[in-house]
Amino acid sequence: MNLAKTLVIVNPYADSGRAYQRWQTIHPLFQTYFPNAYVVITQSAEEVTTALQAGMAQHIEQVIAVGGDGTNNSVLNALLTLGMGQKVAFGILPVGTGFDFTRHLDIPSDLVQAVQWLSNAVPQPCDIGQLVADDSPPRYFLNIASIGLSGEVNIRMQPLARRYPWTFLAKTVESILFYRKPNARIWVDGEQWYSGRIFLLAVANGSTFGRGMKIAPYASIHDQRLEAVLVKGVDIPVILSALWRVYNGSHLTHPAVQYRRGEVVEVQIEHQAENFEVDGELGRGQSVRYSLLKDAIRLLVSINNKGT
């Protein structure tokens, strides 16, 4: 049982609109494990911020996001914007589509087991990533931010009302066939690392994106490093033939892939802005800087898995 004063933020639109119904089925059990919790249903990022501001006035000790990776990202950005990153513990109850960051934390996909897991979790300092695109305000990410092909996939996914386990892979293949590979220059910790055409640059704090793709298999939220994974702009048959390797994490040794760890990753796209994604949320930029914020939040993690 977790007795901390807890704000629960529920995104009813997660899981293709099924999140609210799933939350209702688990709410009685959740209240048993978190007797000092109160729930706010939010429908926008602005409402998340308002809920957190009200929670600060009520001296909450922890906040739990109920939704998917996008919900987690909204709560994270509001916490850091409000200066609450280290003042409250942040927990995740996965009721979404991708479950990518929850895979990294080993949170069970079964909701009953996930509630039990969360009730026994302990707050630990956690790194997060910060992205600044051109002159836009900073955006923060728990898991992975990437630019290139992933932005194209994100756009193709947006109109879909229902998403299945194979949907992301199908849209990835479709995007590979039609993607225009831009020229880019990339620096890691101030040193130029790559210049040429790219399919994708992923900057990772967590290990997995795209519904199970282990793009950065060695990533850790505690190691005070970001993982830069570059997929070069090679021929389409080469990428398609190697795509399966990203699901078991063996792609880092492929000749089309470059991999490096660092604290700051900068990319300059030639000629025009490129689509990017931040924990699955879409953006666009031409000059993008990713940087590490060490121990920026206190994340609820398993007592047996503090080194994730």
C-alpha positions as a Markdown table, in Angstrom:
| # | Residue | x | y | z |
|---|---|---|---|---|
| 1 | Met | 0.0 | 0.0 | 0.0 |
| 2 | Asn | 1.2 | 3.5 | -0.9 |
| 3 | Leu | 0.0 | 6.2 | 1.5 |
| 4 | Ala | 1.5 | 9.2 | -0.2 |
| 5 | Lys | -0.8 | 12.0 | -1.2 |
| 6 | Thr | -1.2 | 11.3 | -4.9 |
| 7 | Leu | -2.6 | 13.2 | -7.9 |
| 8 | Val | -3.7 | 10.8 | -10.7 |
| 9 | Ile | -3.9 | 12.4 | -14.1 |
| 10 | Val | -6.0 | 10.3 | -16.6 |
| 11 | Asn | -5.9 | 10.9 | -20.3 |
| 12 | Pro | -9.3 | 9.5 | -21.5 |
| 13 | Tyr | -8.2 | 9.5 | -25.2 |
| 14 | Ala | -5.2 | 7.1 | -24.8 |
| 15 | Asp | -5.4 | 3.6 | -26.2 |
| 16 | Ser | -7.4 | 4.8 | -29.2 |
| 17 | Gly | -10.1 | 6.2 | -26.9 |
| 18 | Arg | -10.4 | 3.2 | -24.6 |
| 19 | Ala | -8.3 | 4.5 | -21.7 |
| 20 | Tyr | -11.2 | 6.0 | -19.6 |
| 21 | Gln | -13.2 | 2.8 | -19.7 |
| 22 | Arg | -10.1 | 0.7 | -18.7 |
| 23 | Trp | -9.3 | 3.2 | -15.9 |
| 24 | Gln | -12.9 | 2.8 | -14.6 |
| 25 | Thr | -12.4 | -1.0 | -14.3 |
| 26 | Ile | -9.2 | -0.7 | -12.3 |
| 27 | His | -10.1 | 2.4 | -10.2 |
| 28 | Pro | -11.5 | 0.6 | -7.2 |
| 29 | Leu | -8.4 | -1.6 | -7.0 |
| 30 | Phe | -6.2 | 1.4 | -7.4 |
| 31 | Gln | -7.9 | 3.2 | -4.6 |
| 32 | Thr | -7.2 | 0.2 | -2.3 |
| 33 | Tyr | -3.5 | 0.5 | -3.0 |
| 34 | Phe | -3.5 | 4.3 | -3.1 |
| 35 | Pro | -6.0 | 5.4 | -0.4 |
| 36 | Asn | -4.8 | 9.0 | -0.5 |
| 37 | Ala | -5.2 | 9.5 | -4.2 |
| 38 | Tyr | -7.5 | 11.8 | -6.1 |
| 39 | Val | -8.2 | 11.7 | -9.8 |
| 40 | Val | -8.3 | 14.4 | -12.5 |
| 41 | Ile | -9.5 | 13.7 | -16.0 |
| 42 | Thr | -7.6 | 15.9 | -18.5 |
| 43 | Gln | -8.2 | 16.5 | -22.1 |
| 44 | Ser | -5.3 | 18.7 | -23.1 |
| 45 | Ala | -1.7 | 19.7 | -22.0 |
| 46 | Glu | -3.1 | 22.9 | -20.6 |
| 47 | Glu | -5.4 | 20.9 | -18.3 |
| 48 | Val | -2.5 | 18.8 | -17.1 |
| 49 | Thr | -0.7 | 22.0 | -16.1 |
| 50 | Thr | -3.7 | 23.3 | -14.3 |
| 51 | Ala | -4.1 | 20.0 | -12.4 |
| 52 | Leu | -0.5 | 20.1 | -11.3 |
| 53 | Gln | -0.7 | 23.7 | -10.2 |
| 54 | Ala | -3.8 | 22.8 | -8.0 |
| 55 | Gly | -1.9 | 19.7 | -6.7 |
| 56 | Met | 1.0 | 21.9 | -5.6 |
| 57 | Ala | -1.4 | 24.0 | -3.6 |
| 58 | Gln | -2.6 | 20.8 | -1.9 |
| 59 | His | 1.0 | 19.6 | -1.2 |
| 60 | Ile | 0.9 | 16.4 | -3.3 |
| 61 | Glu | 3.8 | 14.0 | -2.8 |
| 62 | Gln | 3.5 | 12.2 | -6.1 |
| 63 | Val | 1.7 | 12.3 | -9.5 |
| 64 | Ile | 0.8 | 9.3 | -11.5 |
| 65 | Ala | 0.1 | 9.5 | -15.3 |
| 66 | Val | -2.6 | 7.1 | -16.6 |
| 67 | Gly | -2.3 | 6.8 | -20.4 |
| 68 | Gly | 0.4 | 6.1 | -23.0 |
| 69 | Asp | 3.8 | 7.6 | -23.9 |
| 70 | Gly | 2.2 | 10.8 | -25.0 |
| 71 | Thr | 0.5 | 11.2 | -21.6 |
| 72 | Asn | 3.7 | 10.6 | -19.8 |
| 73 | Asn | 5.3 | 13.3 | -22.0 |
| 74 | Ser | 2.6 | 15.8 | -21.2 |
| 75 | Val | 3.0 | 15.3 | -17.5 |
| 76 | Leu | 6.8 | 15.4 | -17.6 |
| 77 | Asn | 6.8 | 18.7 | -19.6 |
| 78 | Ala | 4.3 | 20.3 | -17.1 |
| 79 | Leu | 6.3 | 19.1 | -14.1 |
| 80 | Leu | 9.6 | 20.6 | -15.4 |
| 81 | Thr | 8.0 | 23.8 | -16.7 |
| 82 | Leu | 6.4 | 24.3 | -13.2 |
| 83 | Gly | 9.7 | 23.5 | -11.4 |
| 84 | Met | 8.2 | 20.4 | -9.8 |
| 85 | Gly | 10.6 | 17.8 | -11.3 |
| 86 | Gln | 12.3 | 17.0 | -8.0 |
| 87 | Lys | 9.5 | 18.1 | -5.6 |
| 88 | Val | 7.2 | 15.2 | -6.3 |
| 89 | Ala | 7.6 | 11.6 | -7.4 |
| 90 | Phe | 6.4 | 10.7 | -10.9 |
| 91 | Gly | 4.8 | 7.3 | -11.6 |
| 92 | Ile | 3.3 | 5.7 | -14.7 |
| 93 | Leu | 0.3 | 3.4 | -15.1 |
| 94 | Pro | 0.3 | 2.2 | -18.7 |
| 95 | Val | -3.1 | 2.5 | -20.4 |
| 96 | Gly | -2.0 | 3.4 | -23.9 |
| 97 | Thr | -1.0 | 2.0 | -27.3 |
| 98 | Gly | 2.8 | 1.8 | -27.4 |
| 99 | Phe | 3.9 | 1.0 | -23.9 |
| 100 | Asp | 7.5 | 1.7 | -25.0 |
| 101 | Phe | 8.8 | 3.5 | -21.9 |
| 102 | Thr | 6.9 | 1.1 | -19.6 |
| 103 | Arg | 8.7 | -1.8 | -21.4 |
| 104 | His | 12.0 | -0.1 | -20.4 |
| 105 | Leu | 10.8 | 0.1 | -16.8 |
| 106 | Asp | 9.5 | -3.5 | -16.8 |
| 107 | Ile | 6.0 | -2.4 | -15.7 |
| 108 | Pro | 3.5 | -5.2 | -16.4 |
| 109 | Ser | 1.1 | -4.7 | -19.2 |
| 110 | Asp | -1.7 | -6.3 | -17.1 |
| 111 | Leu | -3.4 | -3.5 | -15.2 |
| 112 | Val | -3.9 | -5.4 | -12.0 |
| 113 | Gln | -0.2 | -6.3 | -11.9 |
| 114 | Ala | 0.8 | -2.8 | -12.9 |
| 115 | Val | -1.1 | -1.3 | -10.0 |
| 116 | Gln | 0.5 | -3.7 | -7.6 |
| 117 | Trp | 3.9 | -3.0 | -9.2 |
| 118 | Leu | 3.4 | 0.8 | -8.8 |
| 119 | Ser | 2.3 | 0.5 | -5.2 |
| 120 | Asn | 5.7 | -1.1 | -4.4 |
| 121 | Ala | 7.8 | 1.3 | -6.5 |
| 122 | Val | 10.2 | 3.7 | -5.0 |
| 123 | Pro | 11.3 | 7.2 | -6.2 |
| 124 | Gln | 14.7 | 7.3 | -7.8 |
| 125 | Pro | 16.6 | 10.1 | -9.5 |
| 126 | Cys | 16.2 | 9.9 | -13.2 |
| 127 | Asp | 17.8 | 11.6 | -16.2 |
| 128 | Ile | 15.6 | 13.1 | -18.9 |
| 129 | Gly | 16.3 | 14.7 | -22.3 |
| 130 | Gln | 15.8 | 18.2 | -23.4 |
| 131 | Leu | 15.1 | 19.2 | -27.1 |
| 132 | Val | 15.3 | 22.7 | -28.5 |
| 133 | Ala | 14.3 | 23.0 | -32.2 |
| 134 | Asp | 15.4 | 26.3 | -33.9 |
| 135 | Asp | 14.2 | 29.1 | -31.6 |
| 136 | Ser | 11.3 | 27.2 | -30.0 |
| 137 | Pro | 10.9 | 26.7 | -26.2 |
| 138 | Pro | 12.5 | 23.5 | -24.7 |
| 139 | Arg | 10.7 | 20.3 | -24.9 |
| 140 | Tyr | 11.5 | 17.4 | -22.5 |
| 141 | Phe | 11.5 | 13.6 | -23.1 |
| 142 | Leu | 11.6 | 10.6 | -20.8 |
| 143 | Asn | 12.2 | 8.0 | -23.5 |
| 144 | Ile | 13.3 | 8.9 | -27.0 |
| 145 | Ala | 13.4 | 11.8 | -29.3 |
| 146 | Ser | 14.2 | 11.3 | -33.0 |
| 147 | Ile | 14.3 | 13.1 | -36.3 |
| 148 | Gly | 13.8 | 11.9 | -39.9 |
| 149 | Leu | 11.9 | 8.8 | -40.8 |
| 150 | Ser | 10.2 | 8.6 | -37.4 |
| 151 | Gly | 8.5 | 11.9 | -38.0 |
| 152 | Glu | 7.1 | 10.6 | -41.3 |
| 153 | Val | 5.8 | 7.5 | -39.5 |
| 154 | Asn | 4.2 | 9.6 | -36.9 |
| 155 | Ile | 2.4 | 11.7 | -39.5 |
| 156 | Arg | 1.1 | 8.5 | -41.2 |
| 157 | Met | -0.1 | 7.1 | -37.9 |
| 158 | Gln | -2.0 | 10.1 | -36.8 |
| 159 | Pro | -5.2 | 9.7 | -38.9 |
| 160 | Leu | -5.7 | 6.1 | -37.6 |
| 161 | Ala | -8.6 | 5.6 | -35.2 |
| 162 | Arg | -7.5 | 2.1 | -34.2 |
| 163 | Arg | -3.9 | 0.8 | -33.9 |
| 164 | Tyr | -2.9 | -2.8 | -33.8 |
| 165 | Pro | 0.4 | -4.5 | -32.8 |
| 166 | Trp | 1.5 | -4.5 | -36.5 |
| 167 | Thr | 0.3 | -1.0 | -37.4 |
| 168 | Phe | 3.6 | 0.8 | -36.6 |
| 169 | Leu | 5.7 | -1.7 | -38.5 |
| 170 | Ala | 3.4 | -1.5 | -41.5 |
| 171 | Lys | 3.6 | 2.3 | -41.5 |
| 172 | Thr | 7.4 | 2.2 | -41.0 |
| 173 | Val | 7.8 | 0.1 | -44.1 |
| 174 | Glu | 5.5 | 2.4 | -46.0 |
| 175 | Ser | 7.5 | 5.4 | -44.9 |
| 176 | Ile | 10.8 | 3.9 | -45.9 |
| 177 | Leu | 9.5 | 3.4 | -49.4 |
| 178 | Phe | 8.6 | 7.0 | -49.9 |
| 179 | Tyr | 10.8 | 8.9 | -47.5 |
| 180 | Arg | 13.1 | 11.7 | -48.9 |
| 181 | Lys | 16.4 | 11.3 | -47.1 |
| 182 | Pro | 17.7 | 14.7 | -46.1 |
| 183 | Asn | 21.4 | 15.8 | -45.9 |
| 184 | Ala | 22.4 | 16.4 | -42.3 |
| 185 | Arg | 25.4 | 17.2 | -40.1 |
| 186 | Ile | 25.5 | 15.8 | -36.6 |
| 187 | Trp | 27.7 | 16.7 | -33.6 |
| 188 | Val | 28.1 | 14.8 | -30.3 |
| 189 | Asp | 29.6 | 16.8 | -27.4 |
| 190 | Gly | 30.8 | 19.4 | -29.8 |
| 191 | Glu | 32.7 | 17.0 | -32.2 |
| 192 | Gln | 31.3 | 16.5 | -35.7 |
| 193 | Trp | 30.2 | 12.9 | -35.9 |
| 194 | Tyr | 28.5 | 12.5 | -39.2 |
| 195 | Ser | 27.8 | 14.4 | -42.5 |
| 196 | Gly | 25.6 | 13.0 | -45.2 |
| 197 | Arg | 22.1 | 11.6 | -45.9 |
| 198 | Ile | 20.2 | 10.1 | -43.1 |
| 199 | Phe | 17.1 | 7.9 | -42.6 |
| 200 | Leu | 16.9 | 8.5 | -38.9 |
| 201 | Leu | 18.7 | 10.0 | -35.9 |
| 202 | Ala | 17.4 | 8.7 | -32.5 |
| 203 | Val | 18.5 | 10.3 | -29.3 |
| 204 | Ala | 17.6 | 8.0 | -26.5 |
| 205 | Asn | 17.2 | 8.1 | -22.7 |
| 206 | Gly | 15.2 | 4.9 | -22.7 |
| 207 | Ser | 15.7 | 1.8 | -24.9 |
| 208 | Thr | 12.5 | 1.2 | -26.9 |
| 209 | Phe | 10.2 | 3.1 | -29.3 |
| 210 | Gly | 7.8 | 2.3 | -32.2 |
| 211 | Arg | 5.9 | -0.4 | -30.2 |
| 212 | Gly | 8.8 | -2.6 | -29.3 |
| 213 | Met | 11.7 | -1.5 | -31.5 |
| 214 | Lys | 14.9 | -1.7 | -29.3 |
| 215 | Ile | 16.6 | 1.3 | -31.0 |
| 216 | Ala | 19.0 | 1.9 | -28.0 |
| 217 | Pro | 19.3 | -1.4 | -26.2 |
| 218 | Tyr | 22.0 | -0.2 | -23.8 |
| 219 | Ala | 20.2 | 3.0 | -22.7 |
| 220 | Ser | 19.7 | 3.7 | -19.0 |
| 221 | Ile | 17.8 | 6.4 | -17.3 |
| 222 | His | 20.4 | 6.6 | -14.6 |
| 223 | Asp | 23.7 | 6.6 | -16.5 |
| 224 | Gln | 23.9 | 10.3 | -17.2 |
| 225 | Arg | 24.4 | 9.8 | -20.9 |
| 226 | Leu | 22.2 | 10.0 | -24.0 |
| 227 | Glu | 22.5 | 7.4 | -26.7 |
| 228 | Ala | 22.7 | 8.6 | -30.3 |
| 229 | Val | 21.7 | 6.0 | -32.9 |
| 230 | Leu | 22.0 | 7.0 | -36.5 |
| 231 | Val | 20.6 | 5.1 | -39.5 |
| 232 | Lys | 22.5 | 6.4 | -42.6 |
| 233 | Gly | 20.7 | 7.2 | -45.9 |
| 234 | Val | 21.6 | 3.9 | -47.6 |
| 235 | Asp | 19.6 | 2.2 | -50.3 |
| 236 | Ile | 16.0 | 1.1 | -49.4 |
| 237 | Pro | 16.6 | -2.7 | -49.9 |
| 238 | Val | 19.4 | -2.5 | -47.3 |
| 239 | Ile | 17.2 | -0.9 | -44.7 |
| 240 | Leu | 14.3 | -3.2 | -45.4 |
| 241 | Ser | 16.5 | -6.3 | -45.1 |
| 242 | Ala | 17.9 | -5.2 | -41.8 |
| 243 | Leu | 14.7 | -3.8 | -40.2 |
| 244 | Trp | 14.0 | -7.0 | -38.2 |
| 245 | Arg | 17.3 | -6.4 | -36.3 |
| 246 | Val | 15.9 | -3.4 | -34.4 |
| 247 | Tyr | 13.4 | -5.6 | -32.6 |
| 248 | Asn | 16.2 | -7.6 | -30.9 |
| 249 | Gly | 18.7 | -4.8 | -30.6 |
| 250 | Ser | 21.3 | -6.3 | -32.9 |
| 251 | His | 21.2 | -3.5 | -35.4 |
| 252 | Leu | 24.0 | -1.5 | -33.7 |
| 253 | Thr | 26.6 | -3.6 | -35.5 |
| 254 | His | 25.0 | -3.1 | -38.9 |
| 255 | Pro | 27.2 | -1.1 | -41.3 |
| 256 | Ala | 24.3 | 1.3 | -42.0 |
| 257 | Val | 24.2 | 2.3 | -38.3 |
| 258 | Gln | 26.4 | 4.5 | -36.2 |
| 259 | Tyr | 26.2 | 4.6 | -32.4 |
| 260 | Arg | 27.6 | 6.9 | -29.8 |
| 261 | Arg | 27.0 | 8.1 | -26.2 |
| 262 | Gly | 27.2 | 11.7 | -25.0 |
| 263 | Glu | 25.5 | 14.5 | -23.2 |
| 264 | Val | 24.7 | 16.9 | -26.1 |
| 265 | Val | 23.7 | 15.9 | -29.6 |
| 266 | Glu | 23.1 | 18.5 | -32.3 |
| 267 | Val | 21.8 | 18.1 | -35.8 |
| 268 | Gln | 21.6 | 20.5 | -38.7 |
| 269 | Ile | 19.3 | 19.6 | -41.6 |
| 270 | Glu | 20.3 | 21.1 | -44.9 |
| 271 | His | 17.9 | 23.3 | -46.9 |
| 272 | Gln | 14.6 | 22.9 | -44.9 |
| 273 | Ala | 13.0 | 21.8 | -41.7 |
| 274 | Glu | 12.4 | 18.1 | -40.9 |
| 275 | Asn | 9.7 | 16.4 | -39.0 |
| 276 | Phe | 10.7 | 15.0 | -35.6 |
| 277 | Glu | 9.0 | 13.2 | -32.7 |
| 278 | Val | 9.5 | 13.6 | -28.9 |
| 279 | Asp | 8.2 | 10.6 | -27.0 |
| 280 | Gly | 5.8 | 10.1 | -29.9 |
| 281 | Glu | 4.7 | 13.8 | -30.1 |
| 282 | Leu | 5.2 | 15.5 | -33.4 |
| 283 | Gly | 7.4 | 18.6 | -34.1 |
| 284 | Arg | 9.4 | 20.2 | -36.9 |
| 285 | Gly | 12.8 | 21.8 | -37.0 |
| 286 | Gln | 15.9 | 22.4 | -39.0 |
| 287 | Ser | 18.5 | 22.9 | -36.2 |
| 288 | Val | 17.8 | 20.7 | -33.3 |
| 289 | Arg | 19.8 | 20.3 | -30.1 |
| 290 | Tyr | 19.3 | 17.4 | -27.7 |
| 291 | Ser | 20.9 | 17.7 | -24.2 |
| 292 | Leu | 20.9 | 15.6 | -21.0 |
| 293 | Leu | 19.4 | 16.9 | -17.7 |
| 294 | Lys | 20.9 | 14.8 | -15.0 |
| 295 | Asp | 18.7 | 13.5 | -12.2 |
| 296 | Ala | 16.0 | 16.0 | -13.2 |
| 297 | Ile | 13.0 | 14.0 | -11.9 |
| 298 | Arg | 12.2 | 11.4 | -9.2 |
| 299 | Leu | 10.7 | 8.5 | -11.0 |
| 300 | Leu | 8.8 | 5.6 | -9.4 |
| 301 | Val | 10.7 | 2.4 | -10.3 |
| 302 | Ser | 10.8 | -1.1 | -9.1 |
| 303 | Ile | 12.9 | -1.6 | -5.9 |
| 304 | Asn | 14.5 | -4.6 | -7.7 |
| 305 | Asn | 15.3 | -2.7 | -10.9 |
| 306 | Lys | 16.9 | 0.6 | -9.9 |
| 307 | Gly | 19.6 | 0.4 | -12.6 |
| 308 | Thr | 17.2 | 0.4 | -15.6 |
